[in-house]
């Protein structure tokens, strides 16, 4: 793992811990392919119920149901798969202001968020031009 000068000491320590955990998981055989197989199995999860009827029945002994779909497990697996494939929209949008402080726009309506985002992009563009010495004038 390369030492990134952009990271502060806390970020470097966190990266080292995560790297060690990642290596330990791989040593135990929990690879991406293994997880994909398990996820596929869960997406098709089902069970067979077993009954042992007593009393007046035509069937004697143990009765097995048809395979029953386990919808709760399938639903959770589908959500996991969609998150892994990045198919969910972001749950929280945070944009920095001119001082670099985050601005949370997750509680805004779509129109309010779009307006705020447009303003933040405009401000960021102006700052970038000023940093580059363009003076904030028209694009060339």
C-alpha positions in Angstrom: 0.0 0.0 0.0 1.5 3.3 -1.1 1.7 6.1 1.4 -0.6 8.9 0.1 0.6 12.4 1.2 -2.9 13.7 0.8 -4.2 11.6 3.7 -4.2 12.8 7.3 -2.9 10.4 10.0 -6.4 9.3 10.9 -7.2 8.4 7.3 -3.9 6.6 7.0 -4.6 4.5 10.1 -8.2 3.7 8.9 -6.8 2.6 5.5 -4.3 0.3 7.2 -7.0 -1.3 9.4 -9.3 -1.8 6.4 -6.5 -3.2 4.3 -5.7 -5.7 7.1 -9.3 -6.7 7.4 -9.6 -7.1 3.6 -6.5 -9.4 3.6 -8.0 -11.5 6.4 -11.3 -11.9 4.6 -9.4 -13.1 1.4 -7.3 -15.5 3.4 -10.5 -17.1 4.7 -11.7 -17.7 1.1 -14.3 -15.0 1.0 -13.7 -13.7 -2.5 -15.8 -11.7 -4.8 -16.8 -14.9 -6.7 -17.7 -16.6 -3.5 -19.9 -13.7 -2.4 -21.5 -13.5 -5.9 -22.4 -17.3 -5.6 -23.9 -16.8 -2.2 -25.8 -13.7 -3.3 -27.3 -15.7 -6.3 -28.3 -18.5 -3.9 -30.0 -16.0 -1.6 -31.8 -14.4 -4.6 -33.4 -17.8 -5.2 -33.9 -18.8 -1.6 -36.6 -21.3 -0.8 -37.5 -23.9 1.8 -39.5 -27.0 2.2 -41.8 -27.3 5.2 -42.2 -30.6 6.9 -45.4 -31.7 8.6 -46.2 -34.7 10.8 -50.0 -34.8 10.8 -51.8 -36.6 13.6 -55.3 -37.7 13.7 -57.7 -38.7 11.0 -55.9 -38.2 7.7 -55.6 -40.2 4.5 -51.8 -39.7 4.4 -49.7 -41.4 7.0 -46.2 -40.3 8.0 -44.3 -37.1 7.2 -45.6 -34.7 4.6 -43.3 -32.3 2.7 -44.5 -29.1 1.1 -43.6 -27.8 -2.3 -40.6 -25.5 -2.3 -41.7 -22.2 -0.8 -40.0 -19.0 -1.8 -38.4 -17.1 1.1 -39.4 -13.6 0.1 -37.7 -11.8 3.0 -34.4 -13.3 2.2 -34.8 -12.7 -1.5 -35.8 -9.1 -0.9 -32.7 -8.4 1.3 -30.5 -10.1 -1.3 -31.9 -8.0 -4.1 -31.3 -4.8 -2.1 -27.7 -5.9 -1.4 -27.2 -6.7 -5.1 -28.6 -3.3 -6.1 -26.4 -1.5 -3.6 -23.3 -3.4 -4.8 -24.1 -2.5 -8.4 -24.7 1.1 -7.4 -28.3 1.1 -8.7 -29.8 3.2 -5.9 -29.7 6.9 -6.0 -27.6 8.6 -3.3 -29.4 8.9 0.0 -27.6 12.0 1.0 -26.1 14.8 -1.1 -23.5 17.0 0.5 -21.9 19.8 -1.4 -19.2 22.1 -0.1 -19.7 25.9 0.2 -17.1 28.5 -0.6 -15.3 27.7 2.7 -15.4 24.0 2.1 -18.0 23.3 4.7 -20.6 20.6 3.6 -24.1 21.7 2.8 -26.7 19.0 3.2 -29.5 19.3 0.5 -31.1 15.9 1.2 -34.2 17.5 2.9 -35.0 19.7 -0.1 -37.4 19.1 -2.9 -36.0 18.2 -6.2 -36.5 21.7 -7.5 -34.9 23.3 -4.5 -32.0 20.8 -4.6 -31.5 21.4 -8.3 -31.5 25.2 -7.8 -29.1 24.9 -4.9 -26.8 22.6 -6.9 -26.8 25.0 -9.8 -25.8 27.8 -7.5 -23.0 25.7 -5.9 -21.7 24.7 -9.3 -21.7 28.4 -10.4 -19.9 29.4 -7.3 -17.3 26.6 -7.7 -16.7 27.6 -11.3 -16.1 31.3 -10.3 -13.7 30.2 -7.6 -11.8 27.9 -10.1 -11.5 30.8 -12.6 -10.2 33.1 -9.9 -7.7 30.5 -8.8 -6.5 30.1 -12.4 -6.2 33.9 -12.8 -8.9 34.2 -15.4 -10.5 37.0 -13.4 -14.0 35.5 -13.6 -14.7 37.0 -17.0 -16.3 35.3 -20.0 -15.0 32.0 -21.2 -12.5 32.3 -24.0 
